[in-house]
Amino acid sequence: MAPAKKTAKATAEKSTKAPAKKSEKAVTKKASLSVEKSAQASSVDWQKEIQPLITKYKGKQHPLDYHDTYELIVMVVLSAQDSDRNINKIAPDLFNAFPDMKALSLATSESIYPFVSKVRNFRNKTKWLLEIASTVRENKNIPTTLEELTSLPGIGRKSANVIMRESGVKAEGIIVDLHVVRVAPRLGIATGTDPKKIEKQMMDVLDQKDWGEAGMAISFLGRETCRPSNPKHSECVMNKVCLYYKELH
């Protein structure tokens, strides 16, 4: 019976080793594909190839339906982790009650809550808005530099870049919202899912003169054409250089 035990043991060892080889092969294939994608992306002249997309959306207003910088900054803070559509819906009544930064600086949390109660995380956002209003005081004092904007509560790089783009001032960064996080790696202009890293990668391959429009253009592309499922490849102005499109064809 001894040989039988030895054979069973040998078979078991052989069966445990087989998956390891397959796993190593899969990892190697994945790594090779990643290197190939990086090589393709680095060979693209993104400054040149992104121009049709920038031209298509240049100057198009952000989906938040604001009328001045005061309304924009309030709506940008409220829209974090919420939809632009929802913020656009609640905004008119909010701004009828608090038409400018001075009025907002005199408000209380309890007086704002009824207007923003349907906004996600509205209590914290109300706190941030009151802190911003107490600092800025009047519309004319609203800052338009990246450093000043990001020093305000509730405003990160993405929000600051949006405010600067819509205000028409010189860009100091690139808008990277959830649409850009999804679409930029599809195109191949950036990799990963970290917004700050994606922004840095795009800043490295695009001229600063296009920073203000590039992120918003990619965001609009994600909203209208490069949808999470069933993207409209034939309508996309970037399909000639898009890695995602190349993988499917």
C-alpha positions as a Python dict, from the first residue, in 0.01 Angstrom:
ca = {
    (1, 'M'): (0, 0, 0),
    (2, 'A'): (302, 228, 46),
    (3, 'P'): (346, 301, -326),
    (4, 'A'): (-19, 403, -351),
    (5, 'K'): (27, 661, -75),
    (6, 'K'): (336, 796, -245),
    (7, 'T'): (150, 827, -577),
    (8, 'A'): (-141, 1009, -414),
    (9, 'K'): (99, 1250, -246),
    (10, 'A'): (281, 1313, -573),
    (11, 'T'): (-49, 1375, -751),
    (12, 'A'): (-156, 1621, -483),
    (13, 'E'): (172, 1811, -508),
    (14, 'K'): (141, 1821, -886),
    (15, 'S'): (-217, 1953, -868),
    (16, 'T'): (-119, 2230, -627),
    (17, 'K'): (167, 2345, -846),
    (18, 'A'): (-34, 2372, -1169),
    (19, 'P'): (-249, 2673, -1068),
    (20, 'A'): (64, 2860, -957),
    (21, 'K'): (209, 2837, -1307),
    (22, 'K'): (-118, 2957, -1456),
    (23, 'S'): (-131, 3246, -1209),
    (24, 'E'): (225, 3350, -1290),
    (25, 'K'): (142, 3342, -1661),
    (26, 'A'): (-166, 3560, -1606),
    (27, 'V'): (33, 3811, -1403),
    (28, 'T'): (302, 3824, -1670),
    (29, 'K'): (42, 3875, -1943),
    (30, 'K'): (-124, 4152, -1743),
    (31, 'A'): (210, 4323, -1682),
    (32, 'S'): (298, 4301, -2052),
    (33, 'L'): (-37, 4451, -2147),
    (34, 'S'): (18, 4733, -1899),
    (35, 'V'): (362, 4807, -2046),
    (36, 'E'): (214, 4798, -2396),
    (37, 'K'): (-56, 5046, -2299),
    (38, 'S'): (197, 5278, -2139),
    (39, 'A'): (413, 5262, -2451),
    (40, 'Q'): (117, 5346, -2676),
    (41, 'A'): (6, 5632, -2450),
    (42, 'S'): (354, 5787, -2433),
    (43, 'S'): (384, 5780, -2812),
    (44, 'V'): (76, 5999, -2858),
    (45, 'D'): (117, 6374, -2899),
    (46, 'W'): (-164, 6458, -2659),
    (47, 'Q'): (-120, 6832, -2694),
    (48, 'K'): (-204, 6794, -3062),
    (49, 'E'): (-460, 6514, -3042),
    (50, 'I'): (-676, 6670, -2773),
    (51, 'Q'): (-739, 6988, -2974),
    (52, 'P'): (-1056, 6863, -3153),
    (53, 'L'): (-1207, 6778, -2814),
    (54, 'I'): (-1115, 7116, -2666),
    (55, 'T'): (-1255, 7291, -2972),
    (56, 'K'): (-1582, 7100, -2939),
    (57, 'Y'): (-1646, 7206, -2580),
    (58, 'K'): (-1446, 7527, -2541),
    (59, 'G'): (-1636, 7784, -2338),
    (60, 'K'): (-1933, 7557, -2269),
    (61, 'Q'): (-2069, 7633, -1924),
    (62, 'H'): (-2039, 7375, -1648),
    (63, 'P'): (-2364, 7179, -1596),
    (64, 'L'): (-2427, 7365, -1269),
    (65, 'D'): (-2680, 7635, -1358),
    (66, 'Y'): (-2518, 7934, -1184),
    (67, 'H'): (-2545, 8305, -1269),
    (68, 'D'): (-2242, 8455, -1094),
    (69, 'T'): (-1932, 8346, -905),
    (70, 'Y'): (-2112, 8356, -570),
    (71, 'E'): (-2376, 8110, -689),
    (72, 'L'): (-2106, 7897, -851),
    (73, 'I'): (-1895, 7860, -537),
    (74, 'V'): (-2201, 7772, -327),
    (75, 'M'): (-2323, 7517, -582),
    (76, 'V'): (-1978, 7362, -624),
    (77, 'V'): (-1957, 7303, -248),
    (78, 'L'): (-2308, 7155, -239),
    (79, 'S'): (-2249, 6931, -542),
    (80, 'A'): (-1970, 6723, -384),
    (81, 'Q'): (-2085, 6357, -388),
    (82, 'D'): (-2422, 6472, -519),
    (83, 'S'): (-2562, 6530, -868),
    (84, 'D'): (-2553, 6858, -1058),
    (85, 'R'): (-2919, 6800, -1142),
    (86, 'N'): (-3017, 6790, -775),
    (87, 'I'): (-2820, 7104, -693),
    (88, 'N'): (-2974, 7288, -988),
    (89, 'K'): (-3316, 7192, -856),
    (90, 'I'): (-3271, 7329, -504),
    (91, 'A'): (-3059, 7633, -599),
    (92, 'P'): (-3329, 7887, -702),
    (93, 'D'): (-3506, 7886, -364),
    (94, 'L'): (-3173, 7894, -180),
    (95, 'F'): (-3052, 8198, -373),
    (96, 'N'): (-3386, 8377, -340),
    (97, 'A'): (-3333, 8356, 35),
    (98, 'F'): (-2958, 8427, 28),
    (99, 'P'): (-2883, 8625, -291),
    (100, 'D'): (-2520, 8709, -222),
    (101, 'M'): (-2223, 8638, 2),
    (102, 'K'): (-2319, 8915, 245),
    (103, 'A'): (-2664, 8764, 298),
    (104, 'L'): (-2510, 8421, 346),
    (105, 'S'): (-2264, 8556, 603),
    (106, 'L'): (-2559, 8669, 817),
    (107, 'A'): (-2737, 8333, 795),
    (108, 'T'): (-2751, 8051, 1049),
    (109, 'S'): (-2743, 7677, 998),
    (110, 'E'): (-3109, 7652, 1095),
    (111, 'S'): (-3209, 7913, 837),
    (112, 'I'): (-3021, 7729, 558),
    (113, 'Y'): (-3123, 7370, 638),
    (114, 'P'): (-3476, 7392, 488),
    (115, 'F'): (-3324, 7480, 148),
    (116, 'V'): (-3050, 7215, 141),
    (117, 'S'): (-3201, 6926, 337),
    (118, 'K'): (-3225, 6715, 19),
    (119, 'V'): (-2852, 6755, -49),
    (120, 'R'): (-2622, 6476, 55),
    (121, 'N'): (-2419, 6560, 369),
    (122, 'F'): (-2607, 6891, 395),
    (123, 'R'): (-2514, 6961, 758),
    (124, 'N'): (-2140, 6959, 694),
    (125, 'K'): (-2182, 7149, 370),
    (126, 'T'): (-2388, 7414, 547),
    (127, 'K'): (-2111, 7450, 802),
    (128, 'W'): (-1853, 7492, 524),
    (129, 'L'): (-2065, 7752, 343),
    (130, 'L'): (-2108, 7957, 660),
    (131, 'E'): (-1733, 7944, 723),
    (132, 'I'): (-1665, 8054, 365),
    (133, 'A'): (-1916, 8338, 395),
    (134, 'S'): (-1770, 8457, 726),
    (135, 'T'): (-1426, 8467, 562),
    (136, 'V'): (-1519, 8620, 225),
    (137, 'R'): (-1802, 8847, 343),
    (138, 'E'): (-1883, 9001, 2),
    (139, 'N'): (-1899, 8879, -358),
    (140, 'K'): (-1613, 9108, -462),
    (141, 'N'): (-1382, 8928, -219),
    (142, 'I'): (-1431, 8580, -367),
    (143, 'P'): (-1080, 8450, -446),
    (144, 'T'): (-986, 8312, -786),
    (145, 'T'): (-645, 8153, -724),
    (146, 'L'): (-588, 7785, -652),
    (147, 'E'): (-412, 7849, -323),
    (148, 'E'): (-679, 8083, -188),
    (149, 'L'): (-971, 7871, -302),
    (150, 'T'): (-834, 7544, -160),
    (151, 'S'): (-775, 7716, 172),
    (152, 'L'): (-1153, 7750, 207),
    (153, 'P'): (-1349, 7463, 368),
    (154, 'G'): (-1522, 7223, 131),
    (155, 'I'): (-1312, 7324, -171),
    (156, 'G'): (-1046, 7086, -304),
    (157, 'R'): (-840, 7103, -622),
    (158, 'K'): (-1122, 6983, -847),
    (159, 'S'): (-1367, 7239, -713),
    (160, 'A'): (-1108, 7516, -729),
    (161, 'N'): (-1023, 7428, -1088),
    (162, 'V'): (-1393, 7439, -1180),
    (163, 'I'): (-1438, 7781, -1018),
    (164, 'M'): (-1127, 7917, -1191),
    (165, 'R'): (-1228, 7781, -1531),
    (166, 'E'): (-1579, 7923, -1507),
    (167, 'S'): (-1438, 8257, -1384),
    (168, 'G'): (-1214, 8282, -1689),
    (169, 'V'): (-888, 8320, -1497),
    (170, 'K'): (-558, 8155, -1588),
    (171, 'A'): (-564, 7783, -1504),
    (172, 'E'): (-326, 7649, -1242),
    (173, 'G'): (-446, 7290, -1272),
    (174, 'I'): (-683, 7062, -1461),
    (175, 'I'): (-1037, 6966, -1361),
    (176, 'V'): (-1052, 6600, -1265),
    (177, 'D'): (-1406, 6500, -1168),
    (178, 'L'): (-1554, 6149, -1159),
    (179, 'H'): (-1604, 6157, -1537),
    (180, 'V'): (-1240, 6245, -1601),
    (181, 'V'): (-1126, 5973, -1359),
    (182, 'R'): (-1314, 5722, -1574),
    (183, 'V'): (-1244, 5860, -1922),
    (184, 'A'): (-880, 5977, -1903),
    (185, 'P'): (-746, 5622, -1850),
    (186, 'R'): (-975, 5496, -2128),
    (187, 'L'): (-822, 5749, -2365),
    (188, 'G'): (-472, 5667, -2243),
    (189, 'I'): (-376, 6022, -2148),
    (190, 'A'): (-344, 5909, -1786),
    (191, 'T'): (-352, 5592, -1577),
    (192, 'G'): (-488, 5490, -1239),
    (193, 'T'): (-782, 5617, -1037),
    (194, 'D'): (-621, 5879, -812),
    (195, 'P'): (-753, 6224, -919),
    (196, 'K'): (-435, 6406, -812),
    (197, 'K'): (-211, 6165, -1003),
    (198, 'I'): (-436, 6180, -1310),
    (199, 'E'): (-425, 6560, -1298),
    (200, 'K'): (-45, 6559, -1270),
    (201, 'Q'): (-10, 6319, -1566),
    (202, 'M'): (-228, 6539, -1785),
    (203, 'M'): (-47, 6855, -1677),
    (204, 'D'): (279, 6689, -1784),
    (205, 'V'): (162, 6626, -2143),
    (206, 'L'): (-53, 6935, -2208),
    (207, 'D'): (43, 7300, -2242),
    (208, 'Q'): (-78, 7520, -1956),
    (209, 'K'): (-279, 7731, -2198),
    (210, 'D'): (-511, 7431, -2243),
    (211, 'W'): (-536, 7320, -1881),
    (212, 'G'): (-850, 7520, -1815),
    (213, 'E'): (-1045, 7359, -2099),
    (214, 'A'): (-895, 7008, -2119),
    (215, 'G'): (-1044, 6865, -1802),
    (216, 'M'): (-1389, 7009, -1863),
    (217, 'A'): (-1380, 6884, -2223),
    (218, 'I'): (-1298, 6530, -2108),
    (219, 'S'): (-1573, 6557, -1847),
    (220, 'F'): (-1828, 6656, -2113),
    (221, 'L'): (-1703, 6370, -2331),
    (222, 'G'): (-1772, 6132, -2042),
    (223, 'R'): (-2117, 6276, -1981),
    (224, 'E'): (-2231, 6275, -2343),
    (225, 'T'): (-2031, 6021, -2543),
    (226, 'C'): (-1795, 5802, -2343),
    (227, 'R'): (-2062, 5665, -2112),
    (228, 'P'): (-1976, 5393, -1855),
    (229, 'S'): (-2159, 5139, -2070),
    (230, 'N'): (-2228, 5146, -2443),
    (231, 'P'): (-2005, 5443, -2525),
    (232, 'K'): (-2074, 5609, -2861),
    (233, 'H'): (-1742, 5526, -3026),
    (234, 'S'): (-1845, 5633, -3374),
    (235, 'E'): (-1933, 5982, -3249),
    (236, 'C'): (-1616, 6031, -3046),
    (237, 'V'): (-1365, 6286, -3174),
    (238, 'M'): (-1091, 6100, -2984),
    (239, 'N'): (-1143, 5751, -3128),
    (240, 'K'): (-830, 5771, -3346),
    (241, 'V'): (-603, 5777, -3040),
    (242, 'C'): (-827, 5619, -2774),
    (243, 'L'): (-672, 5306, -2621),
    (244, 'Y'): (-1010, 5173, -2514),
    (245, 'Y'): (-1139, 5199, -2872),
    (246, 'K'): (-825, 5028, -3007),
    (247, 'E'): (-866, 4738, -2765),
    (248, 'L'): (-1218, 4676, -2896),
    (249, 'H'): (-1115, 4688, -3261),
}
